[in-house]
């Protein structure tokens, strides 16, 4: 999709939303959540941290601290699906996570297709000389960077109401 296309031209009912300022990106997982930060001026994202709390209370407390620190204007969440675009169990959990973010923090919360971001993140780390088991602590936050960068590069997203 090109930026000049209108939302009416898009076959999958995604819309283009431009958010200005600092954004936090999330790679949601049941065991870990990768977080990245970026801004709309440079349109670049960078890895920030990986959250490890097993309980939602721990996770959302850590996210609240990041929101206090970075004061983002929006949150971007990667939406996983099968290669053919069909949803799977993690898709549902990720949507629920995004809805909770929106409800708790009252910030625009955007969903971005995250297919292949973990593969791209692993390749990026390999190019940096980080291989195998050494990638594990960084992989989720680099995947979050890929998700946020995807929003900056091509902001076709779904917004949580």
C-alpha positions as CSV (number, residue, x, y, z in Angstrom):
1,X,0.0,0.0,0.0
2,X,1.2,3.5,-0.8
3,X,0.7,6.4,1.6
4,X,-1.3,8.1,-1.1
5,X,-4.0,5.5,-1.1
6,X,-7.2,6.3,0.8
7,X,-8.7,4.1,3.5
8,X,-11.5,3.3,1.0
9,X,-8.9,1.7,-1.4
10,X,-7.7,-0.7,1.1
11,X,-9.1,-4.2,0.7
12,X,-8.5,-5.4,4.3
13,X,-10.3,-2.5,6.0
14,X,-7.1,-1.2,7.6
15,X,-6.8,2.5,8.0
16,X,-3.8,4.9,7.9
17,X,-3.3,6.8,11.1
18,X,-0.5,9.2,11.7
19,X,0.5,9.7,15.3
20,X,3.0,12.4,16.2
21,X,5.5,12.2,19.0
22,X,7.0,9.3,20.9
23,X,5.5,5.8,20.5
24,X,6.0,2.6,22.4
25,X,5.9,-0.7,20.4
26,X,5.0,-4.1,21.9
27,X,5.8,-7.6,20.8
28,X,3.3,-9.5,23.0
29,X,4.0,-13.0,24.2
30,X,2.6,-15.2,26.9
31,X,6.0,-15.4,28.7
32,X,7.7,-12.2,27.6
33,X,6.7,-8.8,26.1
34,X,9.3,-7.0,24.0
35,X,9.2,-3.2,24.1
36,X,10.6,-0.6,21.7
37,X,10.5,3.1,21.5
38,X,10.5,5.5,18.6
39,X,9.4,8.9,17.4
40,X,7.5,10.3,14.5
41,X,10.1,12.9,13.7
42,X,12.9,10.5,12.8
43,X,10.5,7.7,12.0
44,X,12.9,5.3,13.6
45,X,12.5,2.7,16.4
46,X,15.0,1.1,18.8
47,X,14.8,-1.8,21.2
48,X,14.0,-0.7,24.8
49,X,13.4,-3.7,27.1
50,X,11.9,-7.1,27.6
51,X,9.2,-7.5,30.3
52,X,9.3,-10.9,32.1
53,X,6.4,-10.8,34.7
54,X,4.2,-13.9,34.7
55,X,1.2,-12.1,36.2
56,X,-0.7,-9.3,34.4
57,X,-0.3,-7.1,37.4
58,X,3.5,-7.2,37.1
59,X,3.4,-6.7,33.4
60,X,1.0,-3.7,33.5
61,X,2.9,-2.1,36.4
62,X,6.1,-2.3,34.3
63,X,4.3,-0.9,31.3
64,X,2.8,2.0,33.5
65,X,6.4,2.9,34.5
66,X,7.5,3.0,30.9
67,X,4.5,5.2,30.0
68,X,5.4,7.5,32.9
69,X,9.0,7.7,31.7
70,X,8.5,8.1,28.0
71,X,5.1,9.8,27.8
72,X,4.1,8.3,24.5
73,X,1.4,9.7,22.3
74,X,0.4,6.2,21.2
75,X,1.0,2.5,21.7
76,X,1.7,0.1,18.8
77,X,1.1,-3.6,19.3
78,X,2.1,-6.4,16.9
79,X,-0.8,-8.6,15.8
80,X,0.4,-12.2,15.1
81,X,-1.3,-14.4,12.6
82,X,-0.6,-17.4,10.4
83,X,1.4,-16.8,7.2
84,X,-1.8,-16.7,5.1
85,X,-3.2,-14.0,7.4
86,X,-5.7,-16.2,9.3
87,X,-5.8,-15.7,13.1
88,X,-4.6,-18.2,15.7
89,X,-4.8,-18.4,19.5
90,X,-2.1,-15.8,20.1
91,X,-4.0,-13.4,17.8
92,X,-6.9,-13.4,20.3
93,X,-4.6,-12.9,23.3
94,X,-2.8,-10.1,21.6
95,X,-6.1,-8.3,20.8
96,X,-7.1,-8.6,24.4
97,X,-3.7,-7.2,25.5
98,X,-4.1,-4.2,23.2
99,X,-7.6,-3.6,24.5
100,X,-6.3,-3.7,28.1
101,X,-3.6,-1.2,27.2
102,X,-6.2,1.1,25.7
103,X,-8.5,0.7,28.8
104,X,-5.8,1.2,31.4
105,X,-3.8,4.0,29.8
106,X,-6.3,5.8,27.5
107,X,-3.8,6.2,24.7
108,X,-4.4,5.5,21.0
109,X,-3.6,1.8,20.6
110,X,-2.8,0.6,17.2
111,X,-2.4,-3.0,15.9
112,X,0.2,-3.7,13.2
113,X,0.7,-7.0,11.3
114,X,3.7,-8.7,12.9
115,X,4.3,-11.6,10.5
116,X,8.0,-12.4,10.2
117,X,9.1,-9.8,12.7
118,X,10.8,-12.5,15.0
119,X,12.6,-13.9,11.9
120,X,13.7,-10.4,10.9
121,X,14.8,-9.7,14.5
122,X,16.9,-12.9,14.6
123,X,18.5,-12.0,11.3
124,X,19.3,-8.5,12.6
125,X,20.9,-9.9,15.8
126,X,22.9,-12.4,13.7
127,X,24.2,-9.6,11.5
128,X,25.3,-7.8,14.8
129,X,27.3,-11.0,15.7
130,X,24.8,-12.2,18.3
131,X,23.9,-15.8,17.7
132,X,22.0,-18.7,19.2
133,X,21.1,-18.7,22.8
134,X,22.7,-15.2,23.2
135,X,19.8,-13.8,21.2
136,X,17.1,-14.8,23.7
137,X,17.3,-11.8,26.0
138,X,17.2,-9.4,23.1
139,X,14.9,-11.1,20.6
140,X,11.5,-9.8,21.9
141,X,12.6,-6.2,22.1
142,X,14.2,-6.3,18.7
143,X,10.9,-7.8,17.3
144,X,9.1,-4.9,19.0
145,X,11.5,-2.6,17.2
146,X,10.6,-4.3,13.9
147,X,6.9,-3.9,14.7
148,X,7.2,-0.2,15.5
149,X,9.4,0.4,12.5
150,X,6.8,-1.3,10.3
151,X,4.2,1.3,11.6
152,X,6.6,4.1,10.7
153,X,7.4,2.7,7.2
154,X,3.8,1.8,6.3
155,X,1.2,3.0,8.8
156,X,-1.7,0.7,7.7
157,X,-3.1,-0.4,11.0
158,X,-6.1,-1.2,13.0
159,X,-7.0,1.0,15.9
160,X,-8.5,-0.3,19.1
161,X,-11.7,1.7,19.8
